[in-house]
Every structure is written in structure tokens, then in C-alpha cells.
Amino acid sequence: MKILVTGAAGFIGSHLAEKLAQRGDDIVGLDNFNDYYDPAKKRANAQRLAQYPNFRMIEADIRQRQRMFDIFEAEKFDAVAHLAAMAGVRNAVRFPELYVEVDLNGTQHLMDAARTFNVGNFVFASTSSVYGQTKQIPFVESDPCDRPLQPYAAAKRAAELLGYTYHYLYGLNFTVLRFFTVYGPNGRPDMMAYLVAESVTKGIQIPLYEGGNMYRDWTFVDDIVNGIVAAIDKPLGFEIINLGRGEPTLLKEFVGMIEALAGRKANVVHKPKLPADFIRNHADISKARRLLGYDPQISVAEGVKIFWEWYISQDEIRAILEK
Ligand SMILES: NC(=O)c1ccc[n+]([C@@H]2O[C@H](COP(=O)([O-])OP(=O)(O)OC[C@H]3O[C@@H](n4cnc5c(N)ncnc54)[C@H](O)[C@@H]3O)[C@@H](O)[C@H]2O)c1
């Protein structure tokens, strides 16, 4: 299969592209290598992918509509896994326009290109953030999700809705996957696992909101990737599917697991919850199990250990720890 993976230089996208390249698909990655976090990390991911002869990276911005059409016309994709996005929840509060431009308008350009050039399946990376402060716990796909707490969640939810319209009007197969707090090797440096690791090794001060009394449904990246691959392989018309672990862990316990592995305390400063944050996320994953055969394998304890081993294997961190 010929598959476009947008956001292929990013955290989850690079894991996905690697998995698909390993099984022999013809993969085109697309990324704009922006500097929301250190682009050197994205270049390193792209470098890792470059070893696969069946992988190619195109450096482009999904906001460039004509460029997207040109790429789709030339490449003739069978499927699209659209992971490119501005993804930081808190950053979205500062730059709402950017989040709508990329996460909604950019996504629409890809949907239009996909329907014009007859792409068989469009898989869209959405987020548990769309659930906002819903009272329905665990989060279930039938929730209306009409009270997003920040522009990131609002733009993703709007793109989900547009996906339904494109399915209804133009017959585009469109599967929305809502990811829940993904972590693992090569993880995003603005996310909690990485921040805690940085704090325990470098002493960097990090905020701990609500005394760490917030639940997150941490999901190991390999499990997420298996769910995405299953969705790519199975066009479903239009569906919305949670991909989480289904076993939320308190933030303070998650921090404690990394501290225990490091044998050092994180340098936390206590802060109240931000308006953009929710107290709890918890996935009901029964639909993913039923439709995709999704079956997450890695417990949080195992996943944190794998993450930590990767983190300390980086040259820069090894040098700090050997001092
Ligand atoms: N990591 C999580 O916990 C999580 C949770 C829910 C949803 N998601 C979603 O999963 C997807 C991947 O997230 P991630 O954690 O790997 O983030 P990431 O930031 O590492 O990856 C996103 C990639 O998209 C690229 N990108 C951003 N804007 C672009 C543009 N205009 N044109 C082309 N490329 C662009 C970035 O350069 C980056 O490499 C995103 O859609 C995100 O919203 C992630």
C-alpha cells in the first residue's frame, strides 16, 4: 500500500512511519519541521527513517493548499494517516489562530486533496482533549464533545465534524482516532514524561498542577501505533474511535515512577490547574477493541521503564549522569 504519513518527523508519526516501512508499505512522510520544539529532534527522527528504502520525506506545510494537491496528484496514495498538527494544549491558548489554521484548515486541504484524488482511507489523529470537562467517565465516543476547553481541542473537534461531512457528501472513508496522553521513546519534550525526566536529571524546575491529583490515561506509543495501523488497514466509512490504555494513573504517581527509576526527586513547583486543563482523562476502549482488534499491551509501569531507558541512553543525558 502507498501511504502518506503527515507529521512523520514528529513523535508518534515517526514511530508509525517506521512500523509501516518495516512491514513493507511504500511510505511518504510529510512534515514542515517547525520549531514548536527543537527541530533537531525531528531531523533525527527523519534520519532514522531515511534508512528504509521504501520511505521518503517531503518537507512541506499542510497550510499550502496547492502544494498538497500537487503532492496527492503526483503520488496517488491509497491511504492517508494525518498526524501533522500543532499539538500543545497550553500553547494553543496563546496562539489560537495558528491552531485553527493548521489543525482545521490544513486538515481540510488534505481532505479535499484526498477526495479529489480518490484516496481509499483517511485516518485522522484527534485527541482526548475534545472531551473537555464531560461528566461521562470513562470517555465514550457517543459523548457530544461540544464544550472544548481550548482552541486545540476546538479545532480538532471541528475537523472531526468536517470529516463526517466529507464522508457523507463525497464518500471519503474517514476514521477519527482520539489518542490519550501518548508517551514513549523519542517522546515530545513538552509533555509530562519528558519534562519529569529532564527535571530529575538536570534539576530543571517543572510545574506540577493540582498537586499531581489529575488522572491521565497514559498510553504507550507502540500500542497507539498498532491502533493506527489497524485503522489504516480497515476503511470503516465514518467512525470515531478512542485509542487509550483505559487505566488512568494519577499524575503524581506517574512522576513517582520516574523518580523511583532515577533514584532522584523531580524539582516541582506546585501550581493550580490551568483553565485549559482537565482533571481526568479516561478512555473507554471497547469500540477500538471491537472494530480494530485493538488490545494495548504495555502497562504504565512497563512503559515508563522503556521510556526511561531510552531517555538515559541519549548521549547528552549519559554524559550528565556519568559526571
Ligand atoms: N502525544 C500525545 O499525547 C497526543 C495526544 C492526542 C493527540 N495527539 C495527536 O497526535 C498527532 C501527533 O502528535 P505528536 O505528539 O507526535 O506531536 P509532534 O508535534 O511530535 O508531531 C506533529 C508533527 O507535525 C508537524 N507539523 C506541525 N504543523 C505542520 C504543518 N503546518 N505542516 C506540516 N507538518 C506540520 C510537526 O513538525 C511535527 O513533527 C497530532 O495530530 C496530535 O494532535 C497526540
The ligand as an SDF file (V2000), in Angstrom:
LIG
                    3D

 44 48  0  0  0  0  0  0  0  0999 V2000
    1.2630   12.9740   22.0040 N   0  0  0  0  0  0  0  0  0  0  0  0
    0.0290   12.8850   22.5080 C   0  0  0  0  0  0  0  0  0  0  0  0
   -0.1640   12.5670   23.6870 O   0  0  0  0  0  0  0  0  0  0  0  0
   -1.1830   13.1520   21.6390 C   0  0  0  0  0  0  0  0  0  0  0  0
   -2.4430   13.0580   22.2400 C   0  0  0  0  0  0  0  0  0  0  0  0
   -3.5720   13.2920   21.4700 C   0  0  0  0  0  0  0  0  0  0  0  0
   -3.4560   13.5780   20.1210 C   0  0  0  0  0  0  0  0  0  0  0  0
   -2.2140   13.6830   19.5550 N   0  0  0  0  0  0  0  0  0  0  0  0
   -2.1520   13.9840   18.1210 C   0  0  0  0  0  0  0  0  0  0  0  0
   -1.2470   13.0900   17.5020 O   0  0  0  0  0  0  0  0  0  0  0  0
   -0.5830   13.7340   16.4310 C   0  0  0  0  0  0  0  0  0  0  0  0
    0.9200   13.5760   16.5910 C   0  0  0  0  0  0  0  0  0  0  0  0
    1.3000   14.1870   17.8190 O   0  0  0  0  0  0  0  0  0  0  0  0
    2.7800   14.1170   18.3950 P   0  0  0  0  0  0  0  0  0  0  0  0
    2.6790   14.0090   19.8550 O   0  0  0  0  0  0  0  0  0  0  0  0
    3.5560   13.1370   17.6140 O   0  0  0  0  0  0  0  0  0  0  0  0
    3.2660   15.6070   18.0830 O   0  0  0  0  0  0  0  0  0  0  0  0
    4.5430   16.1630   17.3190 P   0  0  0  0  0  0  0  0  0  0  0  0
    4.5000   17.6460   17.4900 O   0  0  0  0  0  0  0  0  0  0  0  0
    5.7710   15.4400   17.7380 O   0  0  0  0  0  0  0  0  0  0  0  0
    4.2340   15.7840   15.8040 O   0  0  0  0  0  0  0  0  0  0  0  0
    3.4810   16.6030   14.9440 C   0  0  0  0  0  0  0  0  0  0  0  0
    4.3100   16.8550   13.7060 C   0  0  0  0  0  0  0  0  0  0  0  0
    3.5330   17.6540   12.7980 O   0  0  0  0  0  0  0  0  0  0  0  0
    4.3920   18.5930   12.1850 C   0  0  0  0  0  0  0  0  0  0  0  0
    3.6090   19.7440   11.7520 N   0  0  0  0  0  0  0  0  0  0  0  0
    3.0180   20.6900   12.5440 C   0  0  0  0  0  0  0  0  0  0  0  0
    2.4510   21.6300   11.7820 N   0  0  0  0  0  0  0  0  0  0  0  0
    2.6490   21.2740   10.4890 C   0  0  0  0  0  0  0  0  0  0  0  0
    2.2860   21.8530    9.2540 C   0  0  0  0  0  0  0  0  0  0  0  0
    1.6140   23.0100    9.1990 N   0  0  0  0  0  0  0  0  0  0  0  0
    2.6280   21.2210    8.1160 N   0  0  0  0  0  0  0  0  0  0  0  0
    3.3350   20.0570    8.1550 C   0  0  0  0  0  0  0  0  0  0  0  0
    3.7310   19.4620    9.3030 N   0  0  0  0  0  0  0  0  0  0  0  0
    3.3870   20.0750   10.4600 C   0  0  0  0  0  0  0  0  0  0  0  0
    5.3970   18.9550   13.2710 C   0  0  0  0  0  0  0  0  0  0  0  0
    6.6040   19.4970   12.7360 O   0  0  0  0  0  0  0  0  0  0  0  0
    5.5890   17.6420   13.9940 C   0  0  0  0  0  0  0  0  0  0  0  0
    6.7370   16.9490   13.5090 O   0  0  0  0  0  0  0  0  0  0  0  0
   -1.0750   15.1710   16.4240 C   0  0  0  0  0  0  0  0  0  0  0  0
   -2.1020   15.3000   15.4810 O   0  0  0  0  0  0  0  0  0  0  0  0
   -1.6100   15.3560   17.8240 C   0  0  0  0  0  0  0  0  0  0  0  0
   -2.6060   16.3530   17.8710 O   0  0  0  0  0  0  0  0  0  0  0  0
   -1.0710   13.4750   20.2900 C   0  0  0  0  0  0  0  0  0  0  0  0
  1  2  1  0
  2  3  2  0
  2  4  1  0
  4  5  1  0
  4 44  2  0
  5  6  2  0
  6  7  1  0
  7  8  2  0
  8  9  1  0
  8 44  1  0
  9 10  1  0
  9 42  1  0
 10 11  1  0
 11 12  1  0
 11 40  1  0
 12 13  1  0
 13 14  1  0
 14 15  2  0
 14 16  1  0
 14 17  1  0
 17 18  1  0
 18 19  2  0
 18 20  1  0
 18 21  1  0
 21 22  1  0
 22 23  1  0
 23 24  1  0
 23 38  1  0
 24 25  1  0
 25 26  1  0
 25 36  1  0
 26 27  1  0
 26 35  1  0
 27 28  2  0
 28 29  1  0
 29 30  1  0
 29 35  2  0
 30 31  1  0
 30 32  2  0
 32 33  1  0
 33 34  2  0
 34 35  1  0
 36 37  1  0
 36 38  1  0
 38 39  1  0
 40 41  1  0
 40 42  1  0
 42 43  1  0
M  CHG  2   8   1  16  -1
M  END
$$$$
